[in-house]
Amino acid sequence: MIQINYSAMTDKDLRQYFLKHREDKIALQMYLDRLSKRSNKKVITTLDDPDFDEKIQAAIREQMEKKG
């Protein structure tokens, strides 16, 4: 099994990786941990949230709309 070095990834790379590998909950947790350390980013959801997928998709749509 290949070991992924999430710490070596930039925030952008980690986000892109998670979007391509949505089953990788560790990648999501690493990304959320990074976001929670910044005051200007909000945590969207948690791993045990029953509405996890819907919240992630809504947040992605929101970001895409902002970027135009």
C-alpha positions in Angstrom: 0.0 0.0 0.0 1.3 3.5 -0.9 1.9 5.9 2.0 0.6 9.4 1.3 2.6 12.2 2.8 -0.2 14.7 3.4 2.2 17.0 5.4 4.3 17.6 2.3 1.4 18.7 0.3 0.4 22.4 0.0 -3.1 23.3 1.0 -4.1 23.5 -2.6 -2.6 20.1 -3.4 -4.2 18.4 -0.4 -7.6 19.9 -1.4 -7.2 18.7 -5.0 -6.1 15.2 -3.7 -9.1 14.9 -1.5 -11.5 16.0 -4.3 -10.1 13.2 -6.4 -10.0 10.7 -3.6 -13.2 11.4 -1.6 -13.0 8.0 0.2 -9.7 9.1 1.9 -11.1 10.4 5.2 -7.6 10.9 6.5 -6.9 13.4 3.7 -10.1 15.3 4.6 -9.2 15.3 8.3 -5.7 16.7 7.6 -7.3 19.4 5.4 -9.9 20.3 8.0 -7.2 20.4 10.7 -5.2 22.9 8.6 -8.3 25.0 8.0 -9.3 25.1 11.7 -5.9 26.5 12.5 -6.6 29.6 10.4 -9.0 32.2 11.7 -10.4 33.1 8.3 -11.5 29.6 7.4 -14.4 27.8 8.8 -14.8 24.0 9.4 -17.6 22.8 7.1 -18.4 19.4 8.7 -17.0 16.5 10.7 -16.4 12.9 9.7 -19.3 11.6 11.7 -21.8 14.2 10.3 -24.8 12.4 8.6 -25.0 15.3 6.1 -21.2 15.1 5.4 -21.5 14.7 1.6 -24.1 17.4 1.1 -22.2 19.9 3.2 -18.9 19.3 1.3 -20.6 19.6 -2.0 -22.4 22.8 -1.0 -19.1 24.3 0.2 -17.4 23.4 -3.1 -20.2 24.9 -5.1 -20.0 28.1 -3.0 -16.3 28.4 -3.6 -16.7 27.8 -7.3 -19.3 30.5 -7.5 -17.0 33.0 -5.6 -14.2 32.3 -8.1 -16.6 33.0 -10.9 
